[in-house]
Amino acid sequence: MAHSILVVDDDPHIRDVVRFAFEKTGMTISIAQDGKEALRQFDRNLHDLVVLDIGMPEMDGLEVCRQIRKTAETPILFLSARDEEIDRILGLEIGGDDYVTKPFSPRELVARVNAILRRTRSAPPPESKTLGRGGLAIDIDTRAASFDDTPVTLTALEFSILRTLLARPGFVFTRELILDAAYAGNIHVADRTIDSHIRNIRAKMTAAGSDSVIETVHGVGFRLGRCESSR
């Protein structure tokens, strides 16, 4: 079945370029020209992924993402004409899965979208349906996470990173190893992108009751922490 993609951008030329690139691959495309229309489209139809421009008038893409994340974990790829690190990090920390800067190659955009869809739809079957340590538990089948029975809502990529760490407790993962495990399709992603997702996971777990889920090994990378309650 063809994937359904919601494309949100206030530039008609960008919308046309993205629509043409995706429709060539057989995807079904919905179009929105501003944030409010995007939310209406999102509530009205089921989408597999949202391509979301950040710099729109009235309601920008970051606010649209915040609204979507209140009710859904549908993957979101941000588009932006700005290459400022703060935009990229903020977009990832509020729940975005990837980030592409304008001007972009339509082929690269399609490749990144396909990589996200593979992560969320075609993850290899695990040896165990559940993984856990201390108060932390994840369910592979439902892609659900919790700490001391408190549900923790993770994006698809955040879940993949946490699953990678849980699968080998004690092992120190470099950023490159995390990229290889969590990102499909050999897509180039900056190291700082992983740092942003790690910060986001930590913040969510701290809110659920643990500030020791992920440890930083300075100069090397990250490993699973003690996963003890901080309350």
N, C-alpha and C positions, 0 to 999 in steps of 0.2 A: 504494500500500500504506500502511495506517495506521501512524503512528509509534508506537513502544512506549516508554512512559515509566515509570520506576521512581520512586515517591513514597515518601519515607522521613520519618516524623514520629511522635513518641510521643504526640501529641494526636489521639485518634480523630475529634474534630470537624474539625480541620484536614485530616486524611486524606480525610474524606467531602467536604468543600468542594472540595478540589483534584481528587479523583476525578470529582465531578460536572462541574466546569468543563472538564476535559480530555475526558471521555467525550462531552460535548455537541458537541465538535469532531470526533469520530470517532476519537480516539486510543485505543490499547490501554494500560491501566493495570495495573501491578503495585504491590502495597502491602507496605511493611515498617514495623514499629513500633519497631524499634531498630537500632543499628548492626550487630550481629552478623547479624541476619536480613537486613539490606540486603546485606551481603557474600555471604551464601548465595544470595540472589535474583540478585545481579549475576553470580555465577559460573555459575548454573544457566541463565540466559536471556540472550538478546541484547536490549539496550536501546539506543535512540537517544539518550536523555538521562536524567539523574538529577536529580530535585528533592530536595534534601537538607537537612533541618533540622540546625542546628548544635547547639542545646542539648538533647541527649539524654543520659539517664543511662548509666553504664557505658562505652560507646564513643560519643563525640560525633561530630558530622558532620565536623569537621576531620580526625579520625583515619580515618574512613571514606574521605574524599577521598584522604588519603595512601596508604591501602591500594589503592584503585582505580588511582591514578596509577602504581603500581609495574608494572602490566600493561596499562593501557588509557588511551586519550585520549578516552573517551566524555564529551561535554559535561556539566558539572555546574552547576546553579543552586542557590545556597544560600538557605535560609530561616532567619530568626533573629528572636527577639523583642527582641533587643538592637540598638540603633542606634549602637553604639560603633564609631568608626573603626578601632580596632585589630582588631576581629573581621572587618570587611569587608576590610581590607587583607590580613590573614593568610589569609583564605579565598581571595582572588584569587592571592596569591603561592604558595600550595601547589597551585594548579592549577584553581581554580574559574573559571567563565566569566562568571558574573553573580551578583547578590546582591539579594534582595528582603527587606524588613523587615516583620515582622508588626506590626500588622494590615495586610493587603494586599488589593487589589482582585483578585478572581479573573480579571477580564478583562485586567488589566495582567499578571498572572502568565502567562496564556496567550499574550499578545502577546510577552512577553520570551522565552518558550520557542520560539515560532514564529520569532522573530528569530534565535535561536541555531541552530535547525535549518536556516534558510535559508542562514546563513553556511557551515554545514558540508556541506550537500547541494546547494546551487544557486549556487555561486560562478560568476560569468561566465567564459567561456573566455578565457585569456590569449593574448597574441600569441606568447609563447614558453613552452615547457613547463618550461624551467629559467631561473632567474635567479641571478646570482652577482656577487660582488665580492671581490677578494682571496682569502682562504681560505674565504669564506662561499659556500654554494650551497644553493638550495632547488629541489625538484622539485614543480611545480604539480600534476601528475596524482596523485602519491602523497602529496602534502602532507608531504614529508620534508625535513628540514633537516640540514645538516652543516657542520662547520668543519674544514678540512684532513682531510677524510674521516672525522672523528669524528662519529657521529650525535648530533644534538641533539633531544631530545623536546620538542615544543611543543604547547600546547593549540591548539584551533581558532582562538581569538581571537589568541593570540600569533603564530601563523603568518600570520594575516591582516594584523596590524600590520607584521610584518617584510616581508611581500610588498609592502605599500604603500610602505614606505621603499625597498626594492630597485628597485621599478618606476621611481622617479624619483630616482636618486642625485644628491646635491648640493642637491636641493630641500629647503627647511625647511618642515616640516609643523607647523602649529599643532595644539593638542589638538583643536580643533573639526574640522579637516580629517581628522585620524586617526579621530575618532569617525564622521564621515560615511563614510569609506572602509571601516572595519572593522566597524561596527555597522549592521545592516540594520533596517528597520522604523521608523526615526525614534524609537527608544526613548531616553528621557532617561537619560543616564549622567553621573555627576559627573566633573570633570577628574581628580580624584585616582584614579579607577578606571584611567585610561590610565597615569598615573604608576606605579601598582602593576604593571601588565602590562609596562611598559618595564623596571622594576627586575627583574622575573622573567626577561625575555629576556636582559638583561645578565648576570644571575647564571649562567644556563645556558650562555651563550656563553663567559663567563670560565672556567667549569669545563671547557669544550671546548678552550680555548686562546687566546681573544681577548677583550681588554677594550676593544676599540675598534670594536665593531659599531654602536653607536648613540651619537651625540653629542647633548648638550643645547646648544641655542642659547638662552642665558638671555634671558628676557623674550619669547621667541617660541614655541619648541617643540622639535622634534627633527628630526634628519636622519640618514641613513646615514653611518656612520663609515668609517674607512680599512679596517676588517676585516683588520687585520694580526695576525700571531701575537704573543702576549705571552710566549711561552716561549723 
